[in-house]
């Protein structure tokens, strides 16, 4: 494998998928993840692990999620909500003995969600999370988790998250694209405790989000907001402009959003869709950029 290119996609010859049939138990998983270390080497391929679960939407949990993320009350399901319900499946994969990476301190780089069709919230949902593709970049190993949600046999939602495992690869850095802002930004204050609140409702209790003390253990100067909270908060600001289904939301996370912070939210209509972004208070540093199509 050559390391003098901008990035190298890791060969993905067919592997027999491994279904993790053990039901995820959050307290046990978080305890196991806290003790797990990395055994990954650059020549390794990630195992084809899959975790799935049948569940139903709890209206009280949905209401709490929407309140934490800034949505109006109501029964509408935000495009990112099913990924929150899939979080125990991701932790189930990360805690598996075959998974070679340390989960605690993992950095979330990108996320895509597609609200494909409306569905009856009273029906059971089959959620599935699987390890997808991976590549080596200048920052380390970037790897994907792919998601699907089925109701009555029909795929109603899908998504993908890309995470970063920091390691030396010898690959040169790519030039960063110019970032787009917009006009007339909204000013938001992101409170110190949002990492704990979102962690409780999402099940993502990575220590980098919970307190300054635990974040410093992983090299951050202070606690940082969840990338998915930031993305969902942006969608909440746009909820009156979004259809019920039939759209996709892509986001790149650019830098940590330290807590507390004052931020600016921008939108701009492009030929390719609705662009949105979250910057610092001076508009100089981007936390995330996204596109709705």
Helices and strands as residue ranges (DSSP letters): E 8-9, E 18-20, H 26-35, E 49-55, H 59-69, H 81-85, H 87-94, E 107-115, E 125-137, E 140-151, E 154-166, E 186-190, H 194-202, G 207-209, H 212-217, H 227-237, G 239-241, E 247-253, E 261-270, E 273-280, E 286-292
